[in-house]
Amino acid sequence: MNIKILALAVMLAFAGTAPAQDLPPLRFHGPAGTQQSASASFGEIALILFPVNPVLLIENEKFYVGITKEISLGAYPYGRVAAEYSLIFRDTRLNHLRFSYNYDFALEARDLGAVLLSVGGGYFTDFSKEGYFPQVSFGLLFPVFENVAANPYLKLRHTFMTDSNESDISDLSLGFGLYIGL
């Protein structure tokens, strides 16, 4: 786990020193203070290199690993809705699907992006059981194209199952989301 945090820190450290590519200026409508015109960025590279993200979860007192991908649509500062699919590496109930609403707080906005704290909640299903979850994430927002940004994040959530006979799920994911501003 520590190696993933170290790798993210190294990538983010080099992101600020990465040279701009020879592309026309791009527009991004995000939190106040973020640069409204930027060349191709670290976020564009991140979307290509990290199409899926790792997810670690505990269910029924067992530890599982999987991969996940989230796509969200939002209109800052009103929040965003997201859909997330996860593939869990185990014998049964491999698929997780989540829909959520998240509210982003821009903790700091700079020329190349913003630091975000997001709180939200949503609906979970693995197609045999369902539940509801609160979640919190800490991340960054890097402009990629007009109204599109990469969102590297660390997310923590706990899913409460609607059937009391089913075990709740706690999970942690680290990765990149795709943020589409409306």
C-alpha positions in Angstrom: 0.0 0.0 0.0 2.8 2.4 0.9 4.4 1.9 -2.5 1.2 3.1 -4.3 1.2 6.3 -2.2 4.8 6.9 -2.9 4.3 6.2 -6.7 1.4 8.7 -6.7 3.5 11.3 -4.9 6.3 10.9 -7.4 4.0 11.2 -10.4 2.4 14.3 -9.0 5.8 15.8 -8.3 6.9 15.4 -11.9 3.6 16.5 -13.2 4.4 20.2 -12.5 7.7 19.9 -14.4 6.4 18.1 -17.4 6.9 20.1 -20.6 3.8 21.2 -22.5 3.2 19.5 -25.8 2.7 21.5 -29.0 -1.1 21.5 -28.9 -3.4 24.4 -29.1 -4.6 25.9 -25.8 -7.4 23.9 -24.1 -10.3 25.2 -22.1 -11.5 23.9 -18.8 -14.3 25.1 -16.6 -13.6 24.0 -13.1 -13.2 25.5 -9.6 -12.5 29.2 -9.5 -8.8 29.9 -9.8 -7.9 27.0 -12.0 -6.3 27.9 -15.3 -8.9 28.3 -18.0 -6.5 27.7 -20.8 -3.8 25.0 -20.6 -1.7 22.9 -23.0 -1.8 19.2 -23.0 -1.2 18.1 -19.4 -0.3 15.4 -17.0 -4.0 14.6 -16.8 -4.1 13.6 -20.5 -1.2 11.2 -20.0 -2.8 9.8 -16.8 -6.0 9.0 -18.6 -4.0 6.9 -21.2 -1.7 5.2 -18.7 -4.3 4.5 -16.0 -7.5 3.2 -17.6 -8.5 1.3 -14.5 -7.8 1.8 -10.8 -7.0 -0.7 -8.0 -9.7 -1.2 -5.3 -9.1 -3.0 -2.0 -12.2 -4.2 -0.1 -13.2 -6.1 3.0 -16.4 -8.1 2.8 -17.6 -10.8 5.2 -14.2 -10.5 7.1 -12.3 -11.4 3.9 -9.9 -9.2 1.9 -10.3 -8.8 -1.8 -8.6 -6.9 -4.6 -10.1 -5.7 -7.8 -10.0 -3.1 -10.5 -12.5 -0.2 -10.9 -13.3 2.7 -13.2 -15.4 5.8 -12.5 -16.9 8.3 -14.9 -18.6 11.4 -13.5 -20.6 14.3 -14.9 -20.6 17.5 -12.9 -21.3 21.2 -12.9 -19.0 22.9 -10.4 -19.9 24.0 -7.7 -23.2 22.1 -7.8 -21.7 18.6 -7.5 -21.5 15.7 -9.8 -23.1 12.3 -10.4 -20.9 9.3 -11.0 -21.1 5.7 -12.3 -18.5 3.2 -11.2 -17.9 -0.4 -12.3 -15.6 -2.7 -10.4 -14.4 -6.2 -11.2 -13.5 -8.1 -8.0 -11.0 -10.9 -8.3 -12.8 -13.8 -6.6 -15.0 -16.8 -7.5 -18.5 -15.4 -7.1 -20.2 -12.0 -7.4 -17.4 -10.5 -9.5 -19.2 -7.4 -10.6 -19.9 -4.3 -8.5 -21.9 -1.3 -9.9 -22.3 2.0 -8.0 -24.1 5.2 -8.7 -23.4 8.2 -6.6 -23.7 12.0 -6.0 -20.6 13.8 -4.8 -20.1 17.4 -3.7 -16.6 18.7 -4.3 -14.9 21.3 -2.1 -12.0 23.0 -3.8 -9.4 23.3 -1.0 -6.9 25.1 -3.2 -6.9 26.0 -6.9 -3.8 26.7 -8.9 -2.8 27.3 -12.5 -2.7 23.7 -13.5 -5.5 22.2 -11.4 -7.2 22.1 -8.0 -7.1 20.1 -4.8 -10.5 18.6 -4.0 -12.2 17.1 -1.0 -15.3 15.2 -2.1 -18.1 13.9 0.1 -21.0 11.9 -1.3 -23.1 8.8 -1.2 -25.0 6.5 -3.4 -26.4 3.1 -4.4 -24.6 -0.2 -4.8 -25.4 -3.5 -6.4 -23.5 -6.7 -7.3 -26.6 -7.9 -9.1 -27.6 -10.3 -6.3 -27.7 -7.8 -3.3 -27.9 -4.0 -2.9 -26.9 -1.4 -0.5 -26.2 2.3 0.1 -22.9 4.0 1.0 -21.4 7.2 2.2 -17.9 8.0 0.7 -15.2 10.6 1.0 -12.3 11.2 -1.3 -9.3 13.4 -1.5 -8.0 14.2 -5.0 -6.6 16.6 -7.6 -8.2 17.9 -10.8 -6.0 18.3 -13.9 -7.5 19.8 -17.1 -7.2 17.5 -20.1 -9.6 18.9 -22.8 -12.3 21.5 -22.8 -14.7 20.5 -20.0 -12.8 17.3 -19.3 -10.3 16.7 -16.5 -8.5 13.8 -14.9 -9.1 13.3 -11.2 -6.5 11.3 -9.3 -8.0 10.4 -6.0 -7.9 8.3 -2.8 -11.4 7.2 -1.9 -12.8 5.5 1.2 -16.4 4.2 1.6 -18.5 1.8 3.5 -21.5 0.1 2.0 -24.5 -0.8 4.2 -26.4 -3.7 2.7 -30.2 -3.5 2.7 -30.5 -7.2 3.7 -29.4 -7.5 7.4 -28.2 -11.1 6.6 -25.6 -9.8 4.1 -22.2 -8.5 5.2 -21.3 -4.8 4.7 -18.4 -3.8 2.4 -15.6 -1.4 3.2 -13.3 -0.4 0.4 -10.4 1.9 -0.5 -9.6 2.8 -4.1 -6.7 4.8 -5.5 -6.7 5.9 -9.0 -7.8 8.3 -11.7 -11.4 9.2 -12.5 -12.6 11.0 -15.6 -14.4 14.3 -14.8 -16.7 15.8 -17.4 -17.9 19.3 -16.7 -21.3 20.5 -18.0 
